[in-house]
Amino acid sequence: MIRAPRQTLPPLRAVQAFEAVARGGSVGSAAAELGVSPGAVSQQLRKIETALGVRVLERRGKGLELTAWGRLYHAEVAPAFAQLRHAHDKLARAQLRSGLVLSCLSSVASRWIGPRLFDWQAAHAGAKVRLVGAEAEPELAGGAVDFRITYGDAARAFEDRARLFTDALVPVCTPALLARHKVRRASDLLALPLIGIEWDIVHGAQPGWSDWAASIGAAKRALSSELTFSLSSAAIDAAVNGRGVVLAQVALIADDLASGRLVAPFDNRLKLPQPYYLAWDRAALQKPRGAELKDWLIGLGESQDKASARSLQAASAPRKGRGYVTKTEHL
């Protein structure tokens, strides 16, 4: 039972857990961010509700939503934690001294640019780069971040920017999942467990499974069960684990297609409505390797633009023992 609120402040760890859950939308995402177990996060949520004397979160289906009290409280504490994260980034930047800080949307950081940065650093001895996965747009002029990879209209907030690439969405799943089901036509995928991705509202409306069904001329009918993730990387990981078919970005699944972890049984795509951009702080170009990193990122974007438009046949071509092909097909 929730007791009457006390005059003392709630434990800081409890407030931190609440803010992380409210921002990330789930206990799991907060646990991953804070480096603790989901059970520990849930315990802190109980503590803050006891300390405040009100319910701040309520379960809706498989997810959590802020109550009216929770929205009120989060609106007040969120700026403080944003300022703390800014202070932490600024200190880390000072510790790096001549290092470069690249901020990206989280899924882009983990599934596109992250693996490729290893190659760039290997070719540039002594280069120091810190990769930050963040959904919120940073202040480049403050010195905490040198470069930012962002999407669509969000790039307008930055004076210096360049277009990188426009990606496309395509359905992919594991070969094992495909082997267990009779999939003869593109529309047959709609009967399998579907994994969706819910983009942040700041990026505007993005294509989903209903749009993909319409694009192949599938009759309007109730889709199979769909589990939605707020992070593309988490949705793709679920597909890699054989949980269903995900409508994923070509740029984020290149390595999975090349390795055979995922296959695209039908190369029917939906083009994203807006491109990705690179923005930068002009002062970053005066730092060691700053101009080189900028040029490399823009060149990488140009290469990805071509790759996202190419057929996926080569990326997921059949190997020995596989009985599937990648094809473009309607009903």
Secondary structure as a PSIPRED ss2 file (coil, helix, strand):
# PSIPRED VFORMAT (PSIPRED V4.0)

   1 M C   1.000  0.000  0.000
   2 I C   1.000  0.000  0.000
   3 R C   1.000  0.000  0.000
   4 A C   1.000  0.000  0.000
   5 P C   1.000  0.000  0.000
   6 R C   1.000  0.000  0.000
   7 Q C   1.000  0.000  0.000
   8 T C   1.000  0.000  0.000
   9 L C   1.000  0.000  0.000
  10 P C   1.000  0.000  0.000
  11 P C   1.000  0.000  0.000
  12 L H   0.000  1.000  0.000
  13 R H   0.000  1.000  0.000
  14 A H   0.000  1.000  0.000
  15 V H   0.000  1.000  0.000
  16 Q H   0.000  1.000  0.000
  17 A H   0.000  1.000  0.000
  18 F H   0.000  1.000  0.000
  19 E H   0.000  1.000  0.000
  20 A H   0.000  1.000  0.000
  21 V H   0.000  1.000  0.000
  22 A H   0.000  1.000  0.000
  23 R H   0.000  1.000  0.000
  24 G H   0.000  1.000  0.000
  25 G C   1.000  0.000  0.000
  26 S C   1.000  0.000  0.000
  27 V H   0.000  1.000  0.000
  28 G H   0.000  1.000  0.000
  29 S H   0.000  1.000  0.000
  30 A H   0.000  1.000  0.000
  31 A H   0.000  1.000  0.000
  32 A H   0.000  1.000  0.000
  33 E H   0.000  1.000  0.000
  34 L H   0.000  1.000  0.000
  35 G C   1.000  0.000  0.000
  36 V C   1.000  0.000  0.000
  37 S C   1.000  0.000  0.000
  38 P H   0.000  1.000  0.000
  39 G H   0.000  1.000  0.000
  40 A H   0.000  1.000  0.000
  41 V H   0.000  1.000  0.000
  42 S H   0.000  1.000  0.000
  43 Q H   0.000  1.000  0.000
  44 Q H   0.000  1.000  0.000
  45 L H   0.000  1.000  0.000
  46 R H   0.000  1.000  0.000
  47 K H   0.000  1.000  0.000
  48 I H   0.000  1.000  0.000
  49 E H   0.000  1.000  0.000
  50 T H   0.000  1.000  0.000
  51 A H   0.000  1.000  0.000
  52 L H   0.000  1.000  0.000
  53 G C   1.000  0.000  0.000
  54 V C   1.000  0.000  0.000
  55 R C   1.000  0.000  0.000
  56 V C   1.000  0.000  0.000
  57 L E   0.000  0.000  1.000
  58 E E   0.000  0.000  1.000
  59 R E   0.000  0.000  1.000
  60 R E   0.000  0.000  1.000
  61 G C   1.000  0.000  0.000
  62 K C   1.000  0.000  0.000
  63 G E   0.000  0.000  1.000
  64 L E   0.000  0.000  1.000
  65 E E   0.000  0.000  1.000
  66 L E   0.000  0.000  1.000
  67 T C   1.000  0.000  0.000
  68 A H   0.000  1.000  0.000
  69 W H   0.000  1.000  0.000
  70 G H   0.000  1.000  0.000
  71 R H   0.000  1.000  0.000
  72 L H   0.000  1.000  0.000
  73 Y H   0.000  1.000  0.000
  74 H H   0.000  1.000  0.000
  75 A H   0.000  1.000  0.000
  76 E H   0.000  1.000  0.000
  77 V H   0.000  1.000  0.000
  78 A H   0.000  1.000  0.000
  79 P H   0.000  1.000  0.000
  80 A H   0.000  1.000  0.000
  81 F H   0.000  1.000  0.000
  82 A H   0.000  1.000  0.000
  83 Q H   0.000  1.000  0.000
  84 L H   0.000  1.000  0.000
  85 R H   0.000  1.000  0.000
  86 H H   0.000  1.000  0.000
  87 A H   0.000  1.000  0.000
  88 H H   0.000  1.000  0.000
  89 D H   0.000  1.000  0.000
  90 K H   0.000  1.000  0.000
  91 L H   0.000  1.000  0.000
  92 A H   0.000  1.000  0.000
  93 R H   0.000  1.000  0.000
  94 A H   0.000  1.000  0.000
  95 Q H   0.000  1.000  0.000
  96 L H   0.000  1.000  0.000
  97 R C   1.000  0.000  0.000
  98 S C   1.000  0.000  0.000
  99 G C   1.000  0.000  0.000
 100 L E   0.000  0.000  1.000
 101 V E   0.000  0.000  1.000
 102 L E   0.000  0.000  1.000
 103 S E   0.000  0.000  1.000
 104 C E   0.000  0.000  1.000
 105 L C   1.000  0.000  0.000
 106 S H   0.000  1.000  0.000
 107 S H   0.000  1.000  0.000
 108 V H   0.000  1.000  0.000
 109 A H   0.000  1.000  0.000
 110 S H   0.000  1.000  0.000
 111 R H   0.000  1.000  0.000
 112 W H   0.000  1.000  0.000
 113 I H   0.000  1.000  0.000
 114 G H   0.000  1.000  0.000
 115 P H   0.000  1.000  0.000
 116 R H   0.000  1.000  0.000
 117 L H   0.000  1.000  0.000
 118 F H   0.000  1.000  0.000
 119 D H   0.000  1.000  0.000
 120 W H   0.000  1.000  0.000
 121 Q H   0.000  1.000  0.000
 122 A H   0.000  1.000  0.000
 123 A H   0.000  1.000  0.000
 124 H C   1.000  0.000  0.000
 125 A C   1.000  0.000  0.000
 126 G C   1.000  0.000  0.000
 127 A C   1.000  0.000  0.000
 128 K C   1.000  0.000  0.000
 129 V E   0.000  0.000  1.000
 130 R E   0.000  0.000  1.000
 131 L E   0.000  0.000  1.000
 132 V E   0.000  0.000  1.000
 133 G E   0.000  0.000  1.000
 134 A C   1.000  0.000  0.000
 135 E C   1.000  0.000  0.000
 136 A C   1.000  0.000  0.000
 137 E C   1.000  0.000  0.000
 138 P C   1.000  0.000  0.000
 139 E C   1.000  0.000  0.000
 140 L C   1.000  0.000  0.000
 141 A C   1.000  0.000  0.000
 142 G C   1.000  0.000  0.000
 143 G C   1.000  0.000  0.000
 144 A C   1.000  0.000  0.000
 145 V C   1.000  0.000  0.000
 146 D C   1.000  0.000  0.000
 147 F E   0.000  0.000  1.000
 148 R E   0.000  0.000  1.000
 149 I E   0.000  0.000  1.000
 150 T E   0.000  0.000  1.000
 151 Y E   0.000  0.000  1.000
 152 G H   0.000  1.000  0.000
 153 D H   0.000  1.000  0.000
 154 A H   0.000  1.000  0.000
 155 A H   0.000  1.000  0.000
 156 R H   0.000  1.000  0.000
 157 A H   0.000  1.000  0.000
 158 F C   1.000  0.000  0.000
 159 E C   1.000  0.000  0.000
 160 D C   1.000  0.000  0.000
 161 R E   0.000  0.000  1.000
 162 A E   0.000  0.000  1.000
 163 R E   0.000  0.000  1.000
 164 L E   0.000  0.000  1.000
 165 F E   0.000  0.000  1.000
 166 T C   1.000  0.000  0.000
 167 D C   1.000  0.000  0.000
 168 A E   0.000  0.000  1.000
 169 L E   0.000  0.000  1.000
 170 V E   0.000  0.000  1.000
 171 P E   0.000  0.000  1.000
 172 V E   0.000  0.000  1.000
 173 C E   0.000  0.000  1.000
 174 T C   1.000  0.000  0.000
 175 P H   0.000  1.000  0.000
 176 A H   0.000  1.000  0.000
 177 L H   0.000  1.000  0.000
 178 L H   0.000  1.000  0.000
 179 A H   0.000  1.000  0.000
 180 R C   1.000  0.000  0.000
 181 H C   1.000  0.000  0.000
 182 K C   1.000  0.000  0.000
 183 V C   1.000  0.000  0.000
 184 R C   1.000  0.000  0.000
 185 R C   1.000  0.000  0.000
 186 A H   0.000  1.000  0.000
 187 S H   0.000  1.000  0.000
 188 D H   0.000  1.000  0.000
 189 L H   0.000  1.000  0.000
 190 L H   0.000  1.000  0.000
 191 A H   0.000  1.000  0.000
 192 L C   1.000  0.000  0.000
 193 P C   1.000  0.000  0.000
 194 L E   0.000  0.000  1.000
 195 I E   0.000  0.000  1.000
 196 G E   0.000  0.000  1.000
 197 I E   0.000  0.000  1.000
 198 E C   1.000  0.000  0.000
 199 W C   1.000  0.000  0.000
 200 D C   1.000  0.000  0.000
 201 I H   0.000  1.000  0.000
 202 V H   0.000  1.000  0.000
 203 H H   0.000  1.000  0.000
 204 G C   1.000  0.000  0.000
 205 A C   1.000  0.000  0.000
 206 Q C   1.000  0.000  0.000
 207 P C   1.000  0.000  0.000
 208 G C   1.000  0.000  0.000
 209 W H   0.000  1.000  0.000
 210 S H   0.000  1.000  0.000
 211 D H   0.000  1.000  0.000
 212 W H   0.000  1.000  0.000
 213 A H   0.000  1.000  0.000
 214 A H   0.000  1.000  0.000
 215 S H   0.000  1.000  0.000
 216 I C   1.000  0.000  0.000
 217 G C   1.000  0.000  0.000
 218 A C   1.000  0.000  0.000
 219 A C   1.000  0.000  0.000
 220 K C   1.000  0.000  0.000
 221 R C   1.000  0.000  0.000
 222 A C   1.000  0.000  0.000
 223 L C   1.000  0.000  0.000
 224 S C   1.000  0.000  0.000
 225 S C   1.000  0.000  0.000
 226 E E   0.000  0.000  1.000
 227 L E   0.000  0.000  1.000
 228 T E   0.000  0.000  1.000
 229 F E   0.000  0.000  1.000
 230 S C   1.000  0.000  0.000
 231 L C   1.000  0.000  0.000
 232 S H   0.000  1.000  0.000
 233 S H   0.000  1.000  0.000
 234 A H   0.000  1.000  0.000
 235 A H   0.000  1.000  0.000
 236 I H   0.000  1.000  0.000
 237 D H   0.000  1.000  0.000
 238 A H   0.000  1.000  0.000
 239 A H   0.000  1.000  0.000
 240 V H   0.000  1.000  0.000
 241 N C   1.000  0.000  0.000
 242 G C   1.000  0.000  0.000
 243 R C   1.000  0.000  0.000
 244 G C   1.000  0.000  0.000
 245 V E   0.000  0.000  1.000
 246 V E   0.000  0.000  1.000
 247 L E   0.000  0.000  1.000
 248 A E   0.000  0.000  1.000
 249 Q E   0.000  0.000  1.000
 250 V H   0.000  1.000  0.000
 251 A H   0.000  1.000  0.000
 252 L H   0.000  1.000  0.000
 253 I C   1.000  0.000  0.000
 254 A H   0.000  1.000  0.000
 255 D H   0.000  1.000  0.000
 256 D H   0.000  1.000  0.000
 257 L H   0.000  1.000  0.000
 258 A H   0.000  1.000  0.000
 259 S H   0.000  1.000  0.000
 260 G C   1.000  0.000  0.000
 261 R C   1.000  0.000  0.000
 262 L C   1.000  0.000  0.000
 263 V E   0.000  0.000  1.000
 264 A C   1.000  0.000  0.000
 265 P C   1.000  0.000  0.000
 266 F E   0.000  0.000  1.000
 267 D C   1.000  0.000  0.000
 268 N C   1.000  0.000  0.000
 269 R C   1.000  0.000  0.000
 270 L E   0.000  0.000  1.000
 271 K E   0.000  0.000  1.000
 272 L C   1.000  0.000  0.000
 273 P C   1.000  0.000  0.000
 274 Q C   1.000  0.000  0.000
 275 P C   1.000  0.000  0.000
 276 Y E   0.000  0.000  1.000
 277 Y E   0.000  0.000  1.000
 278 L E   0.000  0.000  1.000
 279 A E   0.000  0.000  1.000
 280 W E   0.000  0.000  1.000
 281 D C   1.000  0.000  0.000
 282 R H   0.000  1.000  0.000
 283 A H   0.000  1.000  0.000
 284 A H   0.000  1.000  0.000
 285 L H   0.000  1.000  0.000
 286 Q H   0.000  1.000  0.000
 287 K C   1.000  0.000  0.000
 288 P C   1.000  0.000  0.000
 289 R C   1.000  0.000  0.000
 290 G H   0.000  1.000  0.000
 291 A H   0.000  1.000  0.000
 292 E H   0.000  1.000  0.000
 293 L H   0.000  1.000  0.000
 294 K H   0.000  1.000  0.000
 295 D H   0.000  1.000  0.000
 296 W H   0.000  1.000  0.000
 297 L H   0.000  1.000  0.000
 298 I H   0.000  1.000  0.000
 299 G H   0.000  1.000  0.000
 300 L H   0.000  1.000  0.000
 301 G H   0.000  1.000  0.000
 302 E H   0.000  1.000  0.000
 303 S H   0.000  1.000  0.000
 304 Q H   0.000  1.000  0.000
 305 D H   0.000  1.000  0.000
 306 K H   0.000  1.000  0.000
 307 A H   0.000  1.000  0.000
 308 S H   0.000  1.000  0.000
 309 A H   0.000  1.000  0.000
 310 R C   1.000  0.000  0.000
 311 S C   1.000  0.000  0.000
 312 L C   1.000  0.000  0.000
 313 Q C   1.000  0.000  0.000
 314 A C   1.000  0.000  0.000
 315 A C   1.000  0.000  0.000
 316 S C   1.000  0.000  0.000
 317 A C   1.000  0.000  0.000
 318 P C   1.000  0.000  0.000
 319 R C   1.000  0.000  0.000
 320 K C   1.000  0.000  0.000
 321 G C   1.000  0.000  0.000
 322 R C   1.000  0.000  0.000
 323 G C   1.000  0.000  0.000
 324 Y C   1.000  0.000  0.000
 325 V C   1.000  0.000  0.000
 326 T C   1.000  0.000  0.000
 327 K E   0.000  0.000  1.000
 328 T C   1.000  0.000  0.000
 329 E C   1.000  0.000  0.000
 330 H C   1.000  0.000  0.000
 331 L C   1.000  0.000  0.000
